[in-house]
Amino acid sequence: MRARVKLSLVTETFPPEINGVAMTLHRLASALAARGHAVEVVRPRQFKSDGEGAKPYSEFLVPGWPCPGYKELTLGWPVYFRLKKQWRAHRPDVVHVAVEGPLGFAALHAARALAIPVSSSFHTNFHAYSRHYHVGFLRDAGLAYFRWFHNRAACTFAPSVDVIAALETSGFRNLHLIGRGVDTALFHPAKRDEALRASWGAGPDTPVAICVGRLAAEKNLPLVAETWAALRAAQPDLKLALVGDGPLRKALAKKFPDVIFSGTHRGEDLARHYASGDLFLFASATETFGNVVTEALASGLVVVAYDYAAARAHVRDGDNGFLAGYDDPAAFRAAAARAVAERAAWPQVRAAARRTAQGLSWDRVVDGFENILLGLVHPSLADVCVTAG
């Protein structure tokens, strides 16, 4: 019989927030609970009635406040003593800290004080975000904090090989690759909706470029819009739909009045928006993975992205998408132009994209995460992590 663990998952982002990290953590918590593990999610309360409704895991909600400059993310209070009280009464076998904020900081120290094994995960390049929020001078300090934080844990999960390589170069220890899967039943080309496309002014044969994600500085959306505007010289009827919302919406709408702003969507509605596009333009250079890339592949879109993270792992240039040299705007524009020039080959590219996504199973991702947790709690079962100093 498979061993079971009591896991306390500590995070400052989780549904109902909408982002790739929140979705990934929800997927892991739900899947582990479905496998018989006792899962407690410790997170900030996001609104008054938050936490209501049946879930496969338990929740321990703490007070929080909006993150400065990123109000869509709620930071948890550093409730060190509250966590120690909770974990003394209901001791977990392992604590997994997913975000390095105030709540995560308190959880790391509370778990270590109680001699509970701690794992962590590196999800977001906040230190890289600093240049987009005019605090680039904090980058080195931010990286030093993240290194100190993660090296206090027994091991740290990262979602891509290039992130692991960068972290190792920066002195992070005990790193393990845990990738991401994609829900190919939800994200599917069959969700294409001609009525939605008509609302965008697109007929059945009108090419539509889309980008999905938060409309924020770190997503490099001006380059997406500028690339689209340049592409229209060769493809005048090309539309651009931005799916998501955020602080850049007003400025982008003013500069690019012909862009379609579709707002934030989730679930089936999000899948419908993906599948109703044709070309996926993703110019972000700050991702640790980029779930939207695999969702676009699953939806059968022609992906154009920088050659790193999810795109490096899963996009083969000219076969199931198009790649550009990392953080090179001219290369990104050239890759997008190649994609449009090869529009006749889109059916083959889209089919190859879908086949790639069908090989990205969440079960395999959960297997890896589960095995490492079991190794922390039951060292005889796996030799995967060493105790941090």
N, C-alpha and C positions, 0 to 999 in steps of 0.2 A: 504493500500500500504506500502511495506517495506521501512523503512528509508534508506537513502543513505548517505555516508560519502565521504569527500575528504581526501584521505590518501596520505601522503608523506612517502614512504618507503626508508630508508637510509641504505645502505649496502656497504661494501667494497669487497664483492664477489657476483658475479651475472654472468649469461651466457653472453658472450661465455666462461667464466671460467668453468672448469669441476670439480665439487665436490658436495657432498650431500647438503651442505648449499645453494650453488648457485641454485641448482635444486629446492630445497624446496621453496626458496623465489620467484623464477620465477613462480612456480606453484601457490603460494598464490596470487601474483600480477595479473597473468592472470585470475585466477578464480574470484577474487574480481571485476576486470574490466568487466568480462563477466556477473556479477550479477548487473551491473549498477553503481558501485561505481567509482568515479574519482580517479585514481591511478597515482601518480607520483613516479618514481624510481630515487633516487639520488644515484649516484655511480661514481667511478673513470672511466675515459676513458682508455681503455686497449690498443688501437692501433689507428692509424690515422683515419681510416674509421669507427671506432666503432660508433654505434648508428644509422647507416643507416638501412633502411627497415621499413616496417609497423609493428606496435606492438599494442596490445590492451590497453597499458598504455603509458603515456608520460615519457620522460627521461630528467633528468637534470644532465649532465655529468660534472665532475670536474677533474682537473689535479690529477695525481697519480704517484707513483713510486713503484718499486718492493719491496716486504717485505724482509728485510734482513734474509737470511737463508731459505727463502720460496718464491723463485722468481716467482712461479706460481700464487701467490696472489699479487694483486696490492693494495697498501694502498692509500687512498684518502688524499689529502691535507686538513688541518683543516680550511676550508673556512668559518669561522664563519660569517664574514660580508657579504659575497656573499649569504649565506643561508638566513640571515636576510632580505636582499634586495629582494630575490626571494619570501620569504614567506610573506613579507609585500604586495608585488604586487599580489601574488596568494596564499592567506592564506589557508592552509589546516585545516581541522577540527581536525586532529590528526596526529602526527608524530610517526612512528615506527622505532626505531633504532635497526638494526639487528646485528651489529658488533661493538665492543668496541674500534675500532682503532681511528686514528686522525680525520677522517671524522665524525665518530660516536660521538666523544667527542665534536666536534664543533656543530653538529646537536643538541645534547642534550642541550647544553647551549643556542643556538639560539632559540630553541623552548621554553625553559623555560623563556627566556627574553621576548618573545612575548606572553607569557601566553597561549601557545598551548599545549593541553594535549600530553604527551609522554608515549608510551609503549616501551618495549624493549624485546629482546629475547636472551637467552643464548644457543648458538649453538655449541661452540667449546671449549674444555678444553685446551686453550693455556697455562694456568698456569701449567697443568699437562705435556704438551709437553716439558716444560723447561728441564726436566731431560734427554730428548732424544737429546737436542741440547747443552748439556754441560753448561747450565746456571741454574742448579737446585737451586742455591742460590737465584734466583729471584722468586721462586715459591710463597713464602708467600707474597712478595710485589705485584706480579701479582694478587693473589687472593684478596688482600686488595683493589686493584684498581677496580677489577670487582665488588666487593661488593659495594664499594662507587658508582660506575657508575650505576649499576642496581637499587640501592636503591634511586637514584634520579628520576627514572621513576615511573609512577603511578602503573605499574605492569610489571612483567617479565614472559614471556613464556618460558617453558622448555619442552623438548621432551620426558622425561621418568620419572617414579616415583622415580627411584634411584637417578637421577640427582637432582630432587627436594628435596629429603631427604638430600643429601649431601650439597646442597646450603642452606637449612634451618639451618642445623647444623653449617654452616659457617657464619650465620647472614644475609643471604639474606631475603628480605621481599616481600610480595605480589606476590607470585609465583602461576602460573597457568599452568596446564598440557595441552599442545597442541601437540598431537602425530604426526605421519607421516603416510601417505597413501602410496600406491604403484600402479603403472599403470599395471594392470594385463592383459591389451590388448597388451601392448608393451612387457612386460616380460612374456614370455609364453613358455612352453615346446615344442610347435609346431615349434619354431624357430630353433630347433636343426639342425645342418648343417653337414652332413657326409663328405662333401668336406673339410670343415674347420678342422674337426677332423683328416681327412687323412693328412692334411698339418702338423698336430702335430705328425704324426706317429701313430695315433690311429685308429684302426678298429672299426666296430660297437659294439663289445663287450669289447673293451679295456677301463678300468676305467681311467677317467681323473679327477684329482683334480684341482680346479682353485681357485684363489683369485683375487678379483677385487679391485683396489684402487691405490692411489698414492704410488709409491715405495719410501717410506720415513721412517725415523727411528721410528716415532711414530706408525707405522702400524705393527711393530713386525714381519717383514717378515723373518728374519733369523729363527725364531721359526717355521714358516710355512714350510720353505724349509728343515729344520732339521727333522721336523715331517714326511714330505713326504719321505725323504731319509730313515728314520727308518721303515716306513710302507712298503717300497719295499722289506724288508726281508721276509714279509709274502705275498706280492702282487708284484712280480718282474716287471710286465708290467705296473704298475701304473705310469701315466704321471702327470706332474705338469705344468700348464700354469698360468703365472702371467699376468693379464690384467691391464695395466696402465703403467705409466712411472714416473721417478723421480730420485733423486740423488743417491739412493742405487743400481740402475740397474747395474752399472759397477762392483761393489764389489760382488753383488749376482751372476752375470754371471760368474765371475772369480772363485768363491768358489763352485758354483753349475752349471757346464757347461751343464748338461742335462736338466735343467729347460727351458721351452719354454717362451720366452718373447714376448708377443703379441702386446705391445704398447697400446696407448690410443685409445679408441673407444667411440662412443656415439650413441644414438638413436637406430635404427634398427640393426646396426652393433654390438653395445654393447649387445643388447638382444640376438643376434645370438651367441655371445661368451659365455654368461651365459648358454644358453640352450644347448650348445655343451659340457658342462662339466657334471660331475656326483656328485662329492664330493666338497663341498665348505668349505675350511679351512680358518677361519678368527680368527686371534690371537691378533688383536688390543685390547689394554686395556685402550685406551684414548678417546673412542667415547662418545658423549652425546646421540647419538641414534644409528647410523650405518645403513643408507639407504640400503647399499649393502646386509645386512642380509635379509631384506624384498624382495629385488629384486631377491635374490637367491631363497627364498621360492617360489616366484611367478613363477620362471623359473623351479621349480620342482627339485631343487638340494637337496642333503643330506647335511645339514648344520652342521658344527662343530664350536662352538664358546664359548667364555666365558659367564658365566651366569650373564649378566647385560645388561642394555640398551635394544636395540631392541630384542636381543636374549632372555633375561629374560621375556620380554613382550609377545613374540610370539612363542618361541621354547619350546616344551614339550619333555623332554629328553627321547629318545628311541621311541618316537611316530612320530614326524615330524622333528626330528633332534637330535643332541647330544650336551649336555652341559658339560662344565668343570668349576670347581671352579675359581672364578675371579682371574686373573693375577697369575695363578699357572701353570707354563710350564709343570710340570710333569702330572698334571691333564689334560691339553690340549692334550698332547701326548697320554694319556690313553683313552680319549674320541675319538680321531681319530682312535686309534687301535680298539676300540669297534665298531666304524662305519664300518671299513673295515671287521672286523670279522663277522659282520651281513650283509654282502653284499647281501645275498639271500633275505633279507627283504627290500632292497632298493626300489623296486617298490611300496610297501605299504608306506614307509617313504616319498617317493617323492610325491605320491598322497596326503598324509596328509599335506605336506608342501604347495602344490598348494591350497588345500582347505582353509588353514589358510590365505594365501595371499588374497584369494578372498573376505575375510571379512574385508579387510583393505581399506576402501573407502576414497579417498581424499575429497569427498564431506563432509563427517563428520568432517574432520580436518578443512576445510575451514569454515564450520558452526560455530565451536567453536571460531576460530580466529575472524570471522565477528561479532559474538555476543558480544565478549569482547570489540572490537573497538566501536560498537554501544553503549555499556554501558558507555564508556568513553565520547563519544560525546553527548549522550542523556541519562543522568542518570536515567530518568524515565523508560527507556526501560529495563534496567538490572542493578543489583547491584553487579558488579563483581570486580571493582577495587576501591581502595581508593587513595586519593591524597598523593603523597610522600612528606615528609618534606624536 
